Amino acid sequence: MLEVRPARTQTRSGTGASAACSTRRSPRCPAASPCRSESTPGSPAARPAASRRALPRCRCFACGSASVRRVSLVNLDVVRRENQAFAYNVVRTLSGKVTQVKTPPDDVRLADQLSVGYLTSIFPMSLLDEVIEVSGCAERRRRALPARLTMYYVLALCLFSDKNYDQVMRLLLNGLAWRSRWAHTWEAPSVSAISRARARLGAEPLRVLFCRASGPAPETRPAASRLAGLRLVTMDGATLFVPETRDNSAFGYPDETARFPCVRVVAVAENGTHALIDATFGDSAVERHTLARRLLRCLESDMLLLARFGPQGLGLWRQAAETGTHLLWGITGAGAFPMGRGFADGSYLTRVTGLGDAPLRVIPLPGAEWLITTLTDPNQATAAELAARYADRWVMDSALAWLYPGRRGAAAMLRSRSPEMVAQEIWALLCIYQAVRALACQAAGDTGSSWTFV
């Protein structure tokens, strides 16, 4: 392979081994050009001994002869690509100065390459370019890290949540090169360059991308997706911790014992496909029912909204009912509702002040929890059916758990260290979740056609 040795102080003749090497040079040798004699003008041996520095000695693949040669990262990259292996602890000479360069090992796994390939398939470049243009983030000059590549990188951060910044970039570039059948390869930029590129991009393009990706998915299990002809959707929330920095402290702490600031995320998803319809988030000081008011815009008359709130959720009930959506909510910590007309399945009708004039149907549950719904006819849906569908509702915290396989504790930890980057990462996380749900729906439906967000 590649053997690097320090040069000896004694000069060698340009004839003999070096001359033989020039005629039998292996095409894989990093020193692909004819070997230079150390005594030629301009060579290191021609300089005074005091100013001469030890240069790496490169050994030819074909004849094994040694020659003084400067080893560059470009040459090493050629050797690495041709031999499908990486060089470790390589000595590079820049301007006569010997620098120790360590190349971290890259685990080239087919699963990682397929993940990046699917990411670029479901979020095509044309879509990202359109999103960047709509968001007003189009670049005025050509950069080494364009906005399109930065968006792919932010999405890959959530796809490979157990990798660091540099590893994620290498996985992304390796996947892009694999998809192009190694016709194109790229050098991984530095971590500081990645951070500056993320700051230039901001959170708006990822928010617009989520708006394009969110929405109902094709139903693969109609029996689990509908009840009484209504499409079942769930409103739920999750808590995400962020690193404790001076900027992130603006998100606040959920309680006095919390070690990190946190962000509250609330979303509406379909029960059958678990695809996200809409989502929003805010700091820890904003209550969940306050964030839920922002999501009433996505409700429709053919939906049955499942949710779980405390007594403060009763104030949101009336606003949600005004949208025409049917409701099935679990209320905890509230007293017994006034009992009206009873039914054989154990449910009864009631009227609650402040929740409108329309009668509601109450289904008692074990413990201090009650189910209230706008479906007042037991022939349309029995109490047992409503309780079973409520128990099988979508839970956001467990839905996001698979994205953080190494997490410890009740909530996942993001990696961004400023509020703008936190917002960028959350929108990317929701986009990745939606992409994976699309893949699951495609596999369950076995339609043979691929999904692409447009």
VENSUL-V718902 format. One record per residue. RES is the residue in one letter. SS is DSSP state (alpha for helix, beta for strand, coil for the rest). PSI is psi as a letter, one per 20 degrees, with the letter a starting at -180 (none if undefined). Layout:
# VENSUL-V718902
RES,SS,PSI
RES,SS,PSI
This chain:
# VENSUL-V718902
M,coil,d
L,coil,p
E,coil,p
V,beta,p
R,beta,q
P,beta,q
A,coil,q
R,coil,q
T,coil,h
Q,coil,p
T,coil,q
R,coil,q
S,coil,q
G,coil,i
T,coil,r
G,coil,c
A,alpha,g
S,alpha,h
A,alpha,h
A,alpha,h
C,alpha,h
S,alpha,h
T,alpha,i
R,coil,l
R,coil,p
S,coil,p
P,coil,i
R,coil,i
C,coil,p
P,coil,h
A,coil,m
A,coil,h
S,coil,r
P,coil,q
C,coil,q
R,coil,q
S,coil,q
E,coil,i
S,coil,j
T,coil,q
P,coil,p
G,coil,i
S,coil,r
P,alpha,h
A,alpha,h
A,alpha,i
R,coil,r
P,coil,q
A,coil,h
A,coil,h
S,coil,i
R,coil,p
R,coil,q
A,coil,p
L,coil,q
P,beta,q
R,beta,p
C,beta,p
R,beta,p
C,coil,q
F,coil,h
A,coil,g
C,coil,i
G,coil,j
S,coil,q
A,beta,q
S,beta,q
V,beta,p
R,coil,p
R,coil,p
V,coil,o
S,coil,r
L,alpha,h
V,alpha,g
N,alpha,g
L,alpha,h
D,alpha,h
V,alpha,g
V,alpha,h
R,alpha,g
R,alpha,g
E,alpha,h
N,alpha,j
Q,coil,l
A,coil,r
F,coil,q
A,coil,p
Y,coil,q
N,coil,l
V,beta,p
V,beta,p
R,beta,q
T,beta,p
L,beta,o
S,coil,l
G,coil,j
K,beta,p
V,beta,p
T,beta,p
Q,beta,p
V,beta,p
K,coil,p
T,coil,o
P,coil,q
P,coil,p
D,coil,o
D,coil,n
V,coil,n
R,coil,q
L,alpha,h
A,alpha,h
D,alpha,g
Q,alpha,h
L,alpha,h
S,alpha,g
V,alpha,h
G,alpha,g
Y,alpha,h
L,alpha,g
T,alpha,i
S,alpha,g
I,alpha,h
F,coil,n
P,coil,r
M,alpha,h
S,alpha,h
L,alpha,g
L,alpha,h
D,alpha,h
E,alpha,g
V,alpha,g
I,alpha,h
E,alpha,g
V,alpha,h
S,coil,i
G,coil,k
C,coil,j
A,coil,q
E,coil,q
R,coil,i
R,coil,r
R,coil,p
R,coil,r
A,coil,h
L,coil,n
P,coil,r
A,alpha,h
R,alpha,g
L,alpha,h
T,alpha,h
M,alpha,g
Y,alpha,h
Y,alpha,g
V,alpha,h
L,alpha,h
A,alpha,h
L,alpha,h
C,alpha,h
L,alpha,h
F,coil,m
S,coil,i
D,coil,j
K,coil,q
N,coil,r
Y,alpha,g
D,alpha,g
Q,alpha,h
V,alpha,g
M,alpha,g
R,alpha,h
L,alpha,g
L,alpha,g
L,alpha,h
N,alpha,h
G,alpha,h
L,alpha,h
A,alpha,h
W,alpha,h
R,alpha,h
S,coil,j
R,coil,k
W,coil,k
A,coil,h
H,coil,p
T,coil,q
W,coil,q
E,coil,p
A,coil,p
P,coil,r
S,coil,r
V,alpha,h
S,alpha,h
A,alpha,h
I,alpha,g
S,alpha,g
R,alpha,h
A,alpha,h
R,alpha,h
A,alpha,h
R,alpha,h
L,alpha,g
G,coil,a
A,coil,i
E,alpha,g
P,alpha,h
L,alpha,h
R,alpha,g
V,alpha,h
L,alpha,h
F,alpha,h
C,alpha,h
R,alpha,h
A,alpha,h
S,coil,q
G,coil,r
P,coil,q
A,coil,r
P,coil,p
E,coil,p
T,coil,h
R,coil,n
P,alpha,h
A,alpha,h
A,alpha,i
S,alpha,i
R,beta,q
L,beta,p
A,coil,k
G,coil,j
L,beta,q
R,beta,p
L,beta,p
V,beta,q
T,beta,p
M,beta,p
D,beta,r
G,beta,r
A,beta,r
T,beta,p
L,beta,p
F,beta,q
V,coil,q
P,coil,q
E,coil,n
T,coil,r
R,coil,h
D,coil,g
N,alpha,i
S,alpha,i
A,alpha,h
F,alpha,h
G,coil,r
Y,coil,p
P,coil,h
D,coil,r
E,coil,h
T,coil,i
A,coil,p
R,coil,h
F,coil,q
P,coil,q
C,beta,r
V,beta,p
R,beta,p
V,beta,p
V,beta,p
A,beta,q
V,beta,p
A,beta,q
E,beta,q
N,coil,h
G,coil,g
T,coil,i
H,coil,j
A,coil,q
L,beta,p
I,beta,h
D,beta,q
A,beta,q
T,beta,r
F,beta,r
G,beta,r
D,beta,r
S,coil,h
A,coil,i
V,coil,p
E,coil,q
R,alpha,h
H,alpha,h
T,alpha,g
L,alpha,h
A,alpha,h
R,alpha,h
R,alpha,h
L,alpha,i
L,alpha,i
R,alpha,h
C,alpha,i
L,coil,q
E,coil,r
S,coil,i
D,coil,j
M,beta,q
L,beta,o
L,beta,p
L,beta,p
A,beta,r
R,beta,o
F,beta,r
G,coil,a
P,alpha,h
Q,alpha,i
G,alpha,i
L,alpha,h
G,alpha,h
L,alpha,h
W,alpha,g
R,alpha,g
Q,alpha,h
A,alpha,h
A,alpha,h
E,coil,i
T,coil,i
G,coil,j
T,coil,q
H,beta,q
L,beta,q
L,beta,n
W,beta,q
G,beta,p
I,beta,p
T,beta,q
G,coil,j
A,coil,q
G,coil,r
A,coil,q
F,coil,q
P,coil,p
M,coil,p
G,coil,c
R,coil,p
G,beta,q
F,coil,r
A,coil,h
D,coil,j
G,coil,i
S,coil,r
Y,beta,r
L,beta,q
T,beta,r
R,coil,p
V,coil,p
T,coil,p
G,coil,i
L,coil,j
G,coil,r
D,coil,i
A,coil,q
P,coil,q
L,beta,q
R,beta,p
V,beta,p
I,beta,o
P,beta,p
L,beta,q
P,coil,p
G,coil,a
A,coil,l
E,beta,q
W,beta,q
L,beta,p
I,beta,q
T,beta,q
T,coil,i
L,coil,n
T,coil,i
D,coil,o
P,coil,h
N,coil,h
Q,coil,h
A,coil,p
T,coil,r
A,alpha,h
A,alpha,h
E,alpha,g
L,alpha,g
A,alpha,h
A,alpha,g
R,alpha,h
Y,alpha,h
A,alpha,h
D,coil,j
R,coil,r
W,coil,p
V,coil,o
M,alpha,h
D,alpha,g
S,alpha,h
A,alpha,h
L,alpha,i
A,alpha,h
W,coil,h
L,coil,i
Y,coil,m
P,coil,h
G,coil,j
R,coil,q
R,coil,p
G,coil,a
A,coil,i
A,coil,q
A,beta,q
M,beta,p
L,coil,r
R,coil,i
S,coil,q
R,coil,j
S,coil,q
P,alpha,h
E,alpha,g
M,alpha,h
V,alpha,g
A,alpha,g
Q,alpha,g
E,alpha,h
I,alpha,g
W,alpha,h
A,alpha,h
L,alpha,g
L,alpha,h
C,alpha,g
I,alpha,g
Y,alpha,g
Q,alpha,h
A,alpha,g
V,alpha,h
R,alpha,h
A,alpha,h
L,alpha,g
A,alpha,g
C,alpha,h
Q,alpha,g
A,alpha,h
A,alpha,h
G,alpha,h
D,coil,l
T,coil,h
G,coil,i
S,coil,q
S,coil,q
W,coil,q
T,coil,p
F,coil,p
V,coil,none
